[in-house]
């Protein structure tokens, strides 16, 4: 088991997911693929309670940061949304449509 | 296994990482999945992404890392080449 997250157990952490969501939660447990068991999950921007307990799949996790001196995670004001980490091509189907058209003409 | 050992040699050096946020910090530890733990981080585009303000110590899942920027003088290329050869040899056996 990865010992890297051990120091964070029972502490408030900031989590960024591959979807670009940002949460603040208490880390209750984890496993070797970084699946996380969280409690008291709040949104980072407005501190709204999202869930009392939650498991987050490891493949969704980008970053866990330790909140210094357990301060409240609220950021206030407008926080720009994070990008996701998926590097999706916008309207990819249009590109393929063109490709297929070009092939049919040949 | 090579990169695991490689990162272990870089412990306590400063590295910069990039996902959509750019982070800079001191590498504290690394595990077999190349998950990284950084200390004393700073975010170079913090005004754009304030999500990590008041976070000093951070854990990054290895699978999401795109780049690790290194200083040239941090890396002994000869040693690394040697290690790569040795690794290739042991895999052949």
N, CA and C atoms of all chains as a GROMACS GRO file, in nm:
protein
  597
    1UNK      N    1   0.085  -0.120   0.000
    1UNK     CA    2   0.000   0.000   0.000
    1UNK      C    3   0.087   0.124   0.000
    2UNK      N    4   0.048   0.208  -0.088
    2UNK     CA    5   0.125   0.333  -0.098
    2UNK      C    6   0.122   0.410   0.034
    3UNK      N    7   0.237   0.441   0.088
    3UNK     CA    8   0.237   0.511   0.216
    3UNK      C    9   0.224   0.662   0.202
    4UNK      N   10   0.216   0.709   0.076
    4UNK     CA   11   0.225   0.853   0.055
    4UNK      C   12   0.104   0.929   0.111
    5UNK      N   13  -0.011   0.862   0.112
    5UNK     CA   14  -0.132   0.932   0.157
    5UNK      C   15  -0.155   0.918   0.307
    6UNK      N   16  -0.068   0.842   0.372
    6UNK     CA   17  -0.090   0.810   0.514
    6UNK      C   18  -0.098   0.936   0.600
    7UNK      N   19  -0.013   1.032   0.567
    7UNK     CA   20  -0.009   1.154   0.649
    7UNK      C   21  -0.138   1.234   0.638
    8UNK      N   22  -0.217   1.208   0.534
    8UNK     CA   23  -0.338   1.287   0.512
    8UNK      C   24  -0.460   1.228   0.581
    9UNK      N   25  -0.448   1.105   0.633
    9UNK     CA   26  -0.564   1.038   0.693
    9UNK      C   27  -0.625   1.124   0.804
   10UNK      N   28  -0.758   1.141   0.799
   10UNK     CA   29  -0.828   1.217   0.902
   10UNK      C   30  -0.813   1.367   0.889
   11UNK      N   31  -0.746   1.413   0.784
   11UNK     CA   32  -0.724   1.556   0.767
   11UNK      C   33  -0.814   1.610   0.656
   12UNK      N   34  -0.833   1.739   0.654
   12UNK     CA   35  -0.906   1.803   0.544
   12UNK      C   36  -0.812   1.815   0.424
   13UNK      N   37  -0.860   1.765   0.310
   13UNK     CA   38  -0.778   1.774   0.190
   13UNK      C   39  -0.857   1.836   0.075
   14UNK      N   40  -0.785   1.894  -0.019
   14UNK     CA   41  -0.844   1.945  -0.143
   14UNK      C   42  -0.824   1.838  -0.249
   15UNK      N   43  -0.931   1.805  -0.320
   15UNK     CA   44  -0.920   1.703  -0.424
   15UNK      C   45  -0.959   1.765  -0.558
   16UNK      N   46  -0.875   1.746  -0.658
   16UNK     CA   47  -0.911   1.785  -0.794
   16UNK      C   48  -0.931   1.657  -0.874
   17UNK      N   49  -1.041   1.648  -0.948
   17UNK     CA   50  -1.070   1.527  -1.024
   17UNK      C   51  -1.042   1.549  -1.172
   18UNK      N   52  -1.043   1.439  -1.246
   18UNK     CA   53  -1.019   1.447  -1.390
   18UNK      C   54  -1.129   1.526  -1.461
   19UNK      N   55  -1.247   1.538  -1.395
   19UNK     CA   56  -1.355   1.616  -1.454
   19UNK      C   57  -1.332   1.766  -1.436
   20UNK      N   58  -1.232   1.801  -1.357
   20UNK     CA   59  -1.208   1.941  -1.328
   20UNK      C   60  -1.285   1.991  -1.207
   21UNK      N   61  -1.344   1.897  -1.132
   21UNK     CA   62  -1.414   1.936  -1.010
   21UNK      C   63  -1.314   1.953  -0.898
   22UNK      N   64  -1.347   2.040  -0.804
   22UNK     CA   65  -1.258   2.064  -0.691
   22UNK      C   66  -1.337   2.051  -0.562
   23UNK      N   67  -1.297   1.959  -0.476
   23UNK     CA   68  -1.368   1.934  -0.351
   23UNK      C   69  -1.277   1.956  -0.232
   24UNK      N   70  -1.339   1.979  -0.117
   24UNK     CA   71  -1.268   1.973   0.010
   24UNK      C   72  -1.335   1.865   0.091
   25UNK      N   73  -1.258   1.774   0.150
   25UNK     CA   74  -1.317   1.663   0.222
   25UNK      C   75  -1.219   1.610   0.326
   26UNK      N   76  -1.273   1.529   0.417
   26UNK     CA   77  -1.186   1.462   0.514
   26UNK      C   78  -1.153   1.324   0.460
   27UNK      N   79  -1.026   1.291   0.458
   27UNK     CA   80  -0.982   1.162   0.406
   27UNK      C   81  -0.999   1.055   0.514
   28UNK      N   82  -1.086   0.956   0.486
   28UNK     CA   83  -1.110   0.850   0.584
   28UNK      C   84  -1.032   0.724   0.549
   29UNK      N   85  -1.008   0.704   0.421
   29UNK     CA   86  -0.935   0.583   0.383
   29UNK      C   87  -0.897   0.585   0.237
   30UNK      N   88  -0.807   0.492   0.198
   30UNK     CA   89  -0.763   0.484   0.059
   30UNK      C   90  -0.706   0.346   0.035
   31UNK      N   91  -0.683   0.312  -0.091
   31UNK     CA   92  -0.615   0.185  -0.120
   31UNK      C   93  -0.502   0.209  -0.220
   32UNK      N   94  -0.446   0.100  -0.270
   32UNK     CA   95  -0.323   0.118  -0.348
   32UNK      C   96  -0.348   0.182  -0.484
   33UNK      N   97  -0.471   0.174  -0.537
   33UNK     CA   98  -0.495   0.246  -0.662
   33UNK      C   99  -0.556   0.384  -0.637
   34UNK      N  100  -0.537   0.433  -0.516
   34UNK     CA  101  -0.579   0.567  -0.477
   34UNK      C  102  -0.731   0.588  -0.484
   35UNK      N  103  -0.809   0.477  -0.476
   35UNK     CA  104  -0.951   0.496  -0.449
   35UNK      C  105  -0.961   0.563  -0.312
   36UNK      N  106  -1.046   0.665  -0.301
   36UNK     CA  107  -1.051   0.740  -0.177
   36UNK      C  108  -1.185   0.723  -0.108
   37UNK      N  109  -1.183   0.712   0.024
   37UNK     CA  110  -1.304   0.718   0.102
   37UNK      C  111  -1.305   0.852   0.174
   38UNK      N  112  -1.406   0.933   0.144
   38UNK     CA  113  -1.409   1.070   0.193
   38UNK      C  114  -1.533   1.093   0.279
   39UNK      N  115  -1.523   1.185   0.372
   39UNK     CA  116  -1.642   1.224   0.446
   39UNK      C  117  -1.652   1.377   0.445
   40UNK      N  118  -1.771   1.426   0.471
   40UNK     CA  119  -1.796   1.570   0.476
   40UNK      C  120  -1.741   1.640   0.350
   41UNK      N  121  -1.793   1.598   0.236
   41UNK     CA  122  -1.742   1.648   0.109
   41UNK      C  123  -1.810   1.779   0.073
   42UNK      N  124  -1.730   1.883   0.055
   42UNK     CA  125  -1.785   2.014   0.019
   42UNK      C  126  -1.722   2.065  -0.109
   43UNK      N  127  -1.800   2.144  -0.181
   43UNK     CA  128  -1.744   2.204  -0.302
   43UNK      C  129  -1.645   2.311  -0.261
   44UNK      N  130  -1.536   2.321  -0.334
   44UNK     CA  131  -1.430   2.414  -0.298
   44UNK      C  132  -1.473   2.560  -0.314
   45UNK      N  133  -1.552   2.589  -0.417
   45UNK     CA  134  -1.582   2.729  -0.448
   45UNK      C  135  -1.678   2.792  -0.348
   46UNK      N  136  -1.789   2.722  -0.316
   46UNK     CA  137  -1.888   2.786  -0.230
   46UNK      C  138  -1.912   2.712  -0.100
   47UNK      N  139  -1.835   2.608  -0.073
   47UNK     CA  140  -1.841   2.535   0.053
   47UNK      C  141  -1.975   2.465   0.074
   48UNK      N  142  -2.046   2.436  -0.034
   48UNK     CA  143  -2.174   2.369  -0.021
   48UNK      C  144  -2.152   2.221   0.006
   49UNK      N  145  -2.227   2.167   0.105
   49UNK     CA  146  -2.213   2.025   0.140
   49UNK      C  147  -2.269   1.939   0.027
   50UNK      N  148  -2.185   1.854  -0.029
   50UNK     CA  149  -2.227   1.769  -0.140
   50UNK      C  150  -2.262   1.630  -0.093
   51UNK      N  151  -2.190   1.581   0.005
   51UNK     CA  152  -2.213   1.445   0.050
   51UNK      C  153  -2.151   1.425   0.188
   52UNK      N  154  -2.216   1.340   0.270
   52UNK     CA  155  -2.161   1.312   0.402
   52UNK      C  156  -2.047   1.212   0.389
   53UNK      N  157  -2.067   1.112   0.303
   53UNK     CA  158  -1.959   1.016   0.279
   53UNK      C  159  -1.961   0.980   0.131
   54UNK      N  160  -1.843   0.952   0.079
   54UNK     CA  161  -1.830   0.932  -0.066
   54UNK      C  162  -1.707   0.849  -0.094
   55UNK      N  163  -1.719   0.757  -0.191
   55UNK     CA  164  -1.596   0.695  -0.239
   55UNK      C  165  -1.568   0.751  -0.378
   56UNK      N  166  -1.443   0.779  -0.401
   56UNK     CA  167  -1.401   0.837  -0.528
   56UNK      C  168  -1.302   0.741  -0.591
   57UNK      N  169  -1.330   0.702  -0.715
   57UNK     CA  170  -1.245   0.606  -0.781
   57UNK      C  171  -1.107   0.666  -0.812
   58UNK      N  172  -1.004   0.587  -0.793
   58UNK     CA  173  -0.868   0.637  -0.809
   58UNK      C  174  -0.840   0.697  -0.944
   59UNK      N  175  -0.901   0.638  -1.048
   59UNK     CA  176  -0.874   0.688  -1.183
   59UNK      C  177  -0.929   0.829  -1.204
   60UNK      N  178  -1.015   0.874  -1.113
   60UNK     CA  179  -1.072   1.009  -1.124
   60UNK      C  180  -0.988   1.113  -1.051
   61UNK      N  181  -0.894   1.065  -0.971
   61UNK     CA  182  -0.819   1.156  -0.885
   61UNK      C  183  -0.702   1.217  -0.962
   62UNK      N  184  -0.686   1.346  -0.955
   62UNK     CA  185  -0.568   1.410  -1.012
   62UNK      C  186  -0.472   1.448  -0.900
   63UNK      N  187  -0.524   1.520  -0.802
   63UNK     CA  188  -0.438   1.576  -0.700
   63UNK      C  189  -0.509   1.574  -0.565
   64UNK      N  190  -0.436   1.542  -0.459
   64UNK     CA  191  -0.486   1.563  -0.323
   64UNK      C  192  -0.391   1.657  -0.254
   65UNK      N  193  -0.442   1.766  -0.203
   65UNK     CA  194  -0.355   1.861  -0.133
   65UNK      C  195  -0.398   1.876   0.010
   66UNK      N  196  -0.304   1.884   0.099
   66UNK     CA  197  -0.336   1.900   0.240
   66UNK      C  198  -0.366   2.047   0.268
   67UNK      N  199  -0.485   2.074   0.326
   67UNK     CA  200  -0.519   2.211   0.362
   67UNK      C  201  -0.440   2.248   0.486
   68UNK      N  202  -0.365   2.354   0.477
   68UNK     CA  203  -0.284   2.389   0.595
   68UNK      C  204  -0.373   2.432   0.711
   69UNK      N  205  -0.331   2.400   0.829
   69UNK     CA  206  -0.398   2.423   0.958
   69UNK      C  207  -0.552   2.409   0.953
   70UNK      N  208  -0.597   2.310   0.875
   70UNK     CA  209  -0.739   2.272   0.872
   70UNK      C  210  -0.835   2.389   0.857
   71UNK      N  211  -0.795   2.491   0.785
   71UNK     CA  212  -0.884   2.605   0.769
   71UNK      C  213  -1.002   2.569   0.679
   72UNK      N  214  -1.106   2.652   0.684
   72UNK     CA  215  -1.223   2.627   0.602
   72UNK      C  216  -1.184   2.644   0.456
   73UNK      N  217  -1.237   2.555   0.371
   73UNK     CA  218  -1.191   2.551   0.233
   73UNK      C  219  -1.252   2.652   0.140
   74UNK      N  220  -1.338   2.740   0.193
   74UNK     CA  221  -1.412   2.827   0.101
   74UNK      C  222  -1.322   2.929   0.034
   75UNK      N  223  -1.340   2.946  -0.096
   75UNK     CA  224  -1.259   3.042  -0.170
   75UNK      C  225  -1.332   3.173  -0.190
   76UNK      N  226  -1.465   3.168  -0.197
   76UNK     CA  227  -1.543   3.289  -0.220
   76UNK      C  228  -1.532   3.337  -0.363
   77UNK      N  229  -1.607   3.438  -0.394
   77UNK     CA  230  -1.616   3.502  -0.526
   77UNK      C  231  -1.627   3.401  -0.639
   78UNK      N  232  -1.603   3.450  -0.758
   78UNK     CA  233  -1.608   3.365  -0.875
   78UNK      C  234  -1.476   3.290  -0.889
   79UNK      N  235  -1.484   3.160  -0.888
   79UNK     CA  236  -1.364   3.081  -0.913
   79UNK      C  237  -1.377   3.022  -1.053
   80UNK      N  238  -1.280   3.044  -1.139
   80UNK     CA  239  -1.290   2.990  -1.274
   80UNK      C  240  -1.289   2.838  -1.269
   81UNK      N  241  -1.369   2.777  -1.355
   81UNK     CA  242  -1.375   2.632  -1.358
   81UNK      C  243  -1.243   2.577  -1.411
   82UNK      N  244  -1.202   2.465  -1.351
   82UNK     CA  245  -1.081   2.400  -1.399
   82UNK      C  246  -1.113   2.322  -1.525
   83UNK      N  247  -1.014   2.308  -1.610
   83UNK     CA  248  -1.033   2.222  -1.725
   83UNK      C  249  -1.026   2.077  -1.681
   84UNK      N  250  -1.091   1.987  -1.755
   84UNK     CA  251  -1.071   1.846  -1.725
   84UNK      C  252  -0.938   1.801  -1.786
   85UNK      N  253  -0.900   1.678  -1.759
   85UNK     CA  254  -0.768   1.634  -1.804
   85UNK      C  255  -0.779   1.539  -1.922
   86UNK      N  256  -0.891   1.549  -1.993
   86UNK     CA  257  -0.917   1.445  -2.093
   86UNK      C  258  -0.874   1.482  -2.234
   87UNK      N  259  -0.842   1.607  -2.257
   87UNK     CA  260  -0.796   1.651  -2.389
   87UNK      C  261  -0.889   1.607  -2.501
   88UNK      N  262  -1.018   1.627  -2.479
   88UNK     CA  263  -1.115   1.588  -2.581
   88UNK      C  264  -1.105   1.678  -2.702
   89UNK      N  265  -1.120   1.621  -2.820
   89UNK     CA  266  -1.126   1.702  -2.942
   89UNK      C  267  -1.269   1.751  -2.958
   90UNK      N  268  -1.284   1.883  -2.975
   90UNK     CA  269  -1.417   1.941  -2.992
   90UNK      C  270  -1.480   1.892  -3.122
   91UNK      N  271  -1.605   1.850  -3.116
   91UNK     CA  272  -1.680   1.810  -3.236
   91UNK      C  273  -1.600   1.715  -3.326
   92UNK      N  274  -1.544   1.613  -3.265
   92UNK     CA  275  -1.458   1.521  -3.338
   92UNK      C  276  -1.534   1.455  -3.453
   93UNK      N  277  -1.664   1.430  -3.430
   93UNK     CA  278  -1.742   1.361  -3.533
   93UNK      C  279  -1.745   1.437  -3.665
   94UNK      N  280  -1.738   1.571  -3.659
   94UNK     CA  281  -1.736   1.651  -3.782
   94UNK      C  282  -1.611   1.623  -3.863
   95UNK      N  283  -1.501   1.608  -3.793
   95UNK     CA  284  -1.374   1.578  -3.861
   95UNK      C  285  -1.385   1.445  -3.932
   96UNK      N  286  -1.436   1.343  -3.862
   96UNK     CA  287  -1.447   1.211  -3.922
   96UNK      C  288  -1.545   1.208  -4.039
   97UNK      N  289  -1.648   1.291  -4.026
   97UNK     CA  290  -1.744   1.304  -4.135
   97UNK      C  291  -1.673   1.350  -4.262
   98UNK      N  292  -1.588   1.453  -4.246
   98UNK     CA  293  -1.511   1.504  -4.360
   98UNK      C  294  -1.420   1.396  -4.417
   99UNK      N  295  -1.355   1.323  -4.329
   99UNK     CA  296  -1.263   1.219  -4.372
   99UNK      C  297  -1.336   1.114  -4.454
  100UNK      N  298  -1.452   1.072  -4.405
  100UNK     CA  299  -1.529   0.968  -4.476
  100UNK      C  300  -1.579   1.019  -4.610
  101UNK      N  301  -1.622   1.145  -4.611
  101UNK     CA  302  -1.669   1.207  -4.735
  101UNK      C  303  -1.557   1.202  -4.839
  102UNK      N  304  -1.440   1.247  -4.797
  102UNK     CA  305  -1.324   1.251  -4.886
  102UNK      C  306  -1.296   1.112  -4.943
  103UNK      N  307  -1.310   1.011  -4.860
  103UNK     CA  308  -1.284   0.874  -4.904
  103UNK      C  309  -1.388   0.828  -5.006
  104UNK      N  310  -1.513   0.864  -4.982
  104UNK     CA  311  -1.622   0.822  -5.070
  104UNK      C  312  -1.605   0.886  -5.208
  105UNK      N  313  -1.560   1.011  -5.211
  105UNK     CA  314  -1.541   1.081  -5.338
  105UNK      C  315  -1.436   1.010  -5.422
  106UNK      N  316  -1.329   0.968  -5.353
  106UNK     CA  317  -1.227   0.890  -5.423
  106UNK      C  318  -1.291   0.766  -5.485
  107UNK      N  319   1.066   0.015  -1.339
  107UNK     CA  320   1.142   0.025  -1.214
  107UNK      C  321   1.248   0.134  -1.224
  108UNK      N  322   1.297   0.155  -1.349
  108UNK     CA  323   1.403   0.253  -1.369
  108UNK      C  324   1.360   0.392  -1.326
  109UNK      N  325   1.238   0.431  -1.366
  109UNK     CA  326   1.196   0.566  -1.335
  109UNK      C  327   1.169   0.584  -1.186
  110UNK      N  328   1.127   0.475  -1.125
  110UNK     CA  329   1.108   0.478  -0.980
  110UNK      C  330   1.240   0.514  -0.912
  111UNK      N  331   1.346   0.444  -0.952
  111UNK     CA  332   1.478   0.474  -0.893
  111UNK      C  333   1.524   0.614  -0.932
  112UNK      N  334   1.492   0.650  -1.058
  112UNK     CA  335   1.534   0.781  -1.107
  112UNK      C  336   1.473   0.893  -1.024
  113UNK      N  337   1.342   0.881  -0.997
  113UNK     CA  338   1.277   0.985  -0.918
  113UNK      C  339   1.328   0.986  -0.775
  114UNK      N  340   1.365   0.865  -0.728
  114UNK     CA  341   1.418   0.860  -0.592
  114UNK      C  342   1.547   0.939  -0.580
  115UNK      N  343   1.625   0.942  -0.690
  115UNK     CA  344   1.747   1.022  -0.683
  115UNK      C  345   1.716   1.170  -0.683
  116UNK      N  346   1.594   1.207  -0.723
  116UNK     CA  347   1.560   1.349  -0.734
  116UNK      C  348   1.494   1.403  -0.608
  117UNK      N  349   1.479   1.318  -0.508
  117UNK     CA  350   1.412   1.362  -0.386
  117UNK      C  351   1.484   1.485  -0.330
  118UNK      N  352   1.404   1.580  -0.285
  118UNK     CA  353   1.452   1.706  -0.227
  118UNK      C  354   1.493   1.808  -0.332
  119UNK      N  355   1.480   1.773  -0.461
  119UNK     CA  356   1.506   1.873  -0.564
  119UNK      C  357   1.377   1.948  -0.594
  120UNK      N  358   1.389   2.059  -0.666
  120UNK     CA  359   1.269   2.131  -0.707
  120UNK      C  360   1.224   2.082  -0.844
  121UNK      N  361   1.097   2.049  -0.858
  121UNK     CA  362   1.045   2.010  -0.988
  121UNK      C  363   0.917   2.087  -1.016
  122UNK      N  364   0.888   2.104  -1.143
  122UNK     CA  365   0.764   2.171  -1.184
  122UNK      C  366   0.677   2.070  -1.258
  123UNK      N  367   0.548   2.070  -1.228
  123UNK     CA  368   0.456   1.977  -1.292
  123UNK      C  369   0.348   2.055  -1.363
  124UNK      N  370   0.283   1.990  -1.455
  124UNK     CA  371   0.179   2.062  -1.528
  124UNK      C  372   0.063   1.967  -1.559
  125UNK      N  373  -0.055   2.002  -1.514
  125UNK     CA  374  -0.173   1.937  -1.568
  125UNK      C  375  -0.249   2.047  -1.640
  126UNK      N  376  -0.350   2.106  -1.578
  126UNK     CA  377  -0.392   2.235  -1.630
  126UNK      C  378  -0.339   2.344  -1.538
  127UNK      N  379  -0.309   2.303  -1.417
  127UNK     CA  380  -0.244   2.392  -1.323
  127UNK      C  381  -0.094   2.365  -1.330
  128UNK      N  382  -0.016   2.467  -1.317
  128UNK     CA  383   0.128   2.447  -1.314
  128UNK      C  384   0.176   2.458  -1.170
  129UNK      N  385   0.246   2.356  -1.127
  129UNK     CA  386   0.290   2.353  -0.989
  129UNK      C  387   0.441   2.344  -0.982
  130UNK      N  388   0.493   2.404  -0.876
  130UNK     CA  389   0.636   2.392  -0.852
  130UNK      C  390   0.652   2.355  -0.706
  131UNK      N  391   0.740   2.264  -0.678
  131UNK     CA  392   0.757   2.227  -0.538
  131UNK      C  393   0.876   2.136  -0.520
  132UNK      N  394   0.900   2.102  -0.394
  132UNK     CA  395   1.011   2.012  -0.363
  132UNK      C  396   0.960   1.869  -0.359
  133UNK      N  397   1.022   1.782  -0.439
  133UNK     CA  398   0.980   1.642  -0.442
  133UNK      C  399   1.015   1.575  -0.311
  134UNK      N  400   0.915   1.521  -0.243
  134UNK     CA  401   0.940   1.459  -0.113
  134UNK      C  402   0.947   1.308  -0.124
  135UNK      N  403   0.849   1.247  -0.194
  135UNK     CA  404   0.858   1.102  -0.211
  135UNK      C  405   0.786   1.057  -0.337
  136UNK      N  406   0.815   0.936  -0.374
  136UNK     CA  407   0.760   0.878  -0.495
  136UNK      C  408   0.739   0.730  -0.468
  137UNK      N  409   0.636   0.669  -0.530
  137UNK     CA  410   0.615   0.526  -0.511
  137UNK      C  411   0.617   0.453  -0.644
  138UNK      N  412   0.585   0.326  -0.643
  138UNK     CA  413   0.599   0.243  -0.762
  138UNK      C  414   0.509   0.288  -0.878
  139UNK      N  415   0.398   0.357  -0.850
  139UNK     CA  416   0.312   0.405  -0.957
  139UNK      C  417   0.354   0.543  -1.005
  140UNK      N  418   0.467   0.591  -0.954
  140UNK     CA  419   0.516   0.726  -0.981
  140UNK      C  420   0.418   0.832  -0.932
  141UNK      N  421   0.338   0.796  -0.831
  141UNK     CA  422   0.266   0.900  -0.759
  141UNK      C  423   0.371   0.988  -0.692
  142UNK      N  424   0.348   1.117  -0.694
  142UNK     CA  425   0.447   1.209  -0.640
  142UNK      C  426   0.392   1.281  -0.520
  143UNK      N  427   0.480   1.312  -0.427
  143UNK     CA  428   0.439   1.397  -0.317
  143UNK      C  429   0.531   1.517  -0.313
  144UNK      N  430   0.472   1.634  -0.323
  144UNK     CA  431   0.549   1.757  -0.324
  144UNK      C  432   0.524   1.836  -0.197
  145UNK      N  433   0.626   1.906  -0.154
  145UNK     CA  434   0.614   1.990  -0.037
  145UNK      C  435   0.637   2.134  -0.080
  146UNK      N  436   0.582   2.226  -0.001
  146UNK     CA  437   0.609   2.367  -0.023
  146UNK      C  438   0.576   2.410  -0.166
  147UNK      N  439   0.459   2.375  -0.214
  147UNK     CA  440   0.427   2.401  -0.354
  147UNK      C  441   0.391   2.547  -0.376
  148UNK      N  442   0.415   2.592  -0.498
  148UNK     CA  443   0.362   2.721  -0.542
  148UNK      C  444   0.302   2.700  -0.680
  149UNK      N  445   0.200   2.778  -0.708
  149UNK     CA  446   0.126   2.763  -0.832
  149UNK      C  447   0.160   2.882  -0.920
  150UNK      N  448   0.215   2.856  -1.039
  150UNK     CA  449   0.265   2.969  -1.117
  150UNK      C  450   0.153   3.047  -1.185
  151UNK      N  451   0.034   2.988  -1.197
  151UNK     CA  452  -0.079   3.066  -1.247
  151UNK      C  453  -0.192   3.068  -1.144
  152UNK      N  454  -0.154   3.111  -1.022
  152UNK     CA  455  -0.247   3.103  -0.910
  152UNK      C  456  -0.364   3.199  -0.924
  153UNK      N  457  -0.344   3.313  -0.989
  153UNK     CA  458  -0.454   3.408  -1.003
  153UNK      C  459  -0.563   3.349  -1.092
  154UNK      N  460  -0.522   3.263  -1.186
  154UNK     CA  461  -0.620   3.200  -1.274
  154UNK      C  462  -0.686   3.081  -1.204
  155UNK      N  463  -0.608   3.004  -1.135
  155UNK     CA  464  -0.659   2.886  -1.066
  155UNK      C  465  -0.628   2.895  -0.916
  156UNK      N  466  -0.714   2.960  -0.839
  156UNK     CA  467  -0.683   2.978  -0.698
  156UNK      C  468  -0.719   2.855  -0.613
  157UNK      N  469  -0.749   2.743  -0.678
  157UNK     CA  470  -0.798   2.626  -0.605
  157UNK      C  471  -0.700   2.574  -0.502
  158UNK      N  472  -0.574   2.597  -0.525
  158UNK     CA  473  -0.476   2.535  -0.437
  158UNK      C  474  -0.409   2.636  -0.344
  159UNK      N  475  -0.474   2.754  -0.327
  159UNK     CA  476  -0.419   2.845  -0.227
  159UNK      C  477  -0.436   2.781  -0.090
  160UNK      N  478  -0.345   2.811  -0.001
  160UNK     CA  479  -0.339   2.754   0.134
  160UNK      C  480  -0.320   2.603   0.132
  161UNK      N  481  -0.272   2.550   0.024
  161UNK     CA  482  -0.227   2.411   0.022
  161UNK      C  483  -0.075   2.413   0.004
  162UNK      N  484  -0.006   2.347   0.096
  162UNK     CA  485   0.141   2.349   0.087
  162UNK      C  486   0.196   2.213   0.047
  163UNK      N  487   0.127   2.109   0.092
  163UNK     CA  488   0.178   1.973   0.074
  163UNK      C  489   0.079   1.899  -0.014
  164UNK      N  490   0.127   1.836  -0.118
  164UNK     CA  491   0.035   1.784  -0.217
  164UNK      C  492   0.073   1.644  -0.265
  165UNK      N  493  -0.031   1.565  -0.295
  165UNK     CA  494  -0.011   1.431  -0.350
  165UNK      C  495  -0.066   1.431  -0.492
  166UNK      N  496   0.013   1.384  -0.588
  166UNK     CA  497  -0.032   1.382  -0.727
  166UNK      C  498  -0.035   1.240  -0.778
  167UNK      N  499  -0.148   1.198  -0.835
  167UNK     CA  500  -0.156   1.062  -0.888
  167UNK      C  501  -0.070   1.052  -1.012
  168UNK      N  502   0.017   0.952  -1.013
  168UNK     CA  503   0.116   0.940  -1.120
  168UNK      C  504   0.056   0.938  -1.259
  169UNK      N  505  -0.061   0.875  -1.274
  169UNK     CA  506  -0.119   0.858  -1.407
  169UNK      C  507  -0.162   0.991  -1.468
  170UNK      N  508  -0.174   1.096  -1.390
  170UNK     CA  509  -0.222   1.223  -1.444
  170UNK      C  510  -0.110   1.322  -1.473
  171UNK      N  511   0.012   1.283  -1.446
  171UNK     CA  512   0.123   1.374  -1.469
  171UNK      C  513   0.158   1.378  -1.617
  172UNK      N  514   0.170   1.495  -1.672
  172UNK     CA  515   0.208   1.505  -1.812
  172UNK      C  516   0.358   1.529  -1.826
  173UNK      N  517   0.408   1.630  -1.760
  173UNK     CA  518   0.551   1.660  -1.768
  173UNK      C  519   0.609   1.674  -1.628
  174UNK      N  520   0.733   1.642  -1.616
  174UNK     CA  521   0.810   1.685  -1.501
  174UNK      C  522   0.930   1.761  -1.556
  175UNK      N  523   0.936   1.888  -1.528
  175UNK     CA  524   1.048   1.967  -1.575
  175UNK      C  525   1.165   1.950  -1.480
  176UNK      N  526   1.281   1.926  -1.538
  176UNK     CA  527   1.399   1.905  -1.456
  176UNK      C  528   1.508   2.000  -1.499
  177UNK      N  529   1.591   2.036  -1.406
  177UNK     CA  530   1.709   2.110  -1.442
  177UNK      C  531   1.813   2.016  -1.499
  178UNK      N  532   1.890   2.066  -1.593
  178UNK     CA  533   1.988   1.980  -1.657
  178UNK      C  534   2.088   1.923  -1.557
  179UNK      N  535   2.125   2.006  -1.464
  179UNK     CA  536   2.228   1.962  -1.369
  179UNK      C  537   2.176   1.865  -1.263
  180UNK      N  538   2.043   1.839  -1.267
  180UNK     CA  539   1.990   1.741  -1.171
  180UNK      C  540   2.016   1.598  -1.219
  181UNK      N  541   2.039   1.584  -1.349
  181UNK     CA  542   2.040   1.451  -1.408
  181UNK      C  543   2.181   1.414  -1.453
  182UNK      N  544   2.227   1.299  -1.410
  182UNK     CA  545   2.353   1.246  -1.459
  182UNK      C  546   2.320   1.152  -1.574
  183UNK      N  547   2.331   1.202  -1.698
  183UNK     CA  548   2.284   1.125  -1.813
  183UNK      C  549   2.363   0.996  -1.831
  184UNK      N  550   2.492   1.000  -1.803
  184UNK     CA  551   2.573   0.880  -1.815
  184UNK      C  552   2.522   0.770  -1.724
  185UNK      N  553   2.498   0.810  -1.602
  185UNK     CA  554   2.450   0.715  -1.502
  185UNK      C  555   2.315   0.658  -1.545
  186UNK      N  556   2.231   0.746  -1.600
  186UNK     CA  557   2.097   0.706  -1.642
  186UNK      C  558   2.105   0.607  -1.758
  187UNK      N  559   2.194   0.636  -1.852
  187UNK     CA  560   2.213   0.544  -1.965
  187UNK      C  561   2.259   0.407  -1.917
  188UNK      N  562   2.355   0.410  -1.827
  188UNK     CA  563   2.404   0.285  -1.769
  188UNK      C  564   2.291   0.206  -1.705
  189UNK      N  565   2.212   0.277  -1.627
  189UNK     CA  566   2.102   0.212  -1.556
  189UNK      C  567   2.004   0.152  -1.655
  190UNK      N  568   1.978   0.228  -1.764
  190UNK     CA  569   1.883   0.180  -1.865
  190UNK      C  570   1.936   0.053  -1.930
  191UNK      N  571   2.067   0.050  -1.959
  191UNK     CA  572   2.126  -0.070  -2.018
  191UNK      C  573   2.114  -0.188  -1.925
  192UNK      N  574   2.148  -0.162  -1.800
  192UNK     CA  575   2.143  -0.271  -1.703
  192UNK      C  576   2.001  -0.326  -1.692
  193UNK      N  577   1.903  -0.234  -1.691
  193UNK     CA  578   1.763  -0.275  -1.682
  193UNK      C  579   1.725  -0.361  -1.802
  194UNK      N  580   1.768  -0.319  -1.921
  194UNK     CA  581   1.737  -0.394  -2.043
  194UNK      C  582   1.799  -0.533  -2.036
  195UNK      N  583   1.922  -0.542  -1.983
  195UNK     CA  584   1.990  -0.671  -1.970
  195UNK      C  585   1.913  -0.765  -1.879
  196UNK      N  586   1.871  -0.714  -1.765
  196UNK     CA  587   1.802  -0.802  -1.669
  196UNK      C  588   1.668  -0.847  -1.724
  197UNK      N  589   1.606  -0.763  -1.809
  197UNK     CA  590   1.478  -0.804  -1.866
  197UNK      C  591   1.494  -0.916  -1.967
  198UNK      N  592   1.609  -0.917  -2.037
  198UNK     CA  593   1.634  -1.020  -2.138
  198UNK      C  594   1.642  -1.158  -2.075
  199UNK      N  595   1.703  -1.162  -1.957
  199UNK     CA  596   1.729  -1.292  -1.892
  199UNK      C  597   1.600  -1.367  -1.861
   0.00000   0.00000   0.00000
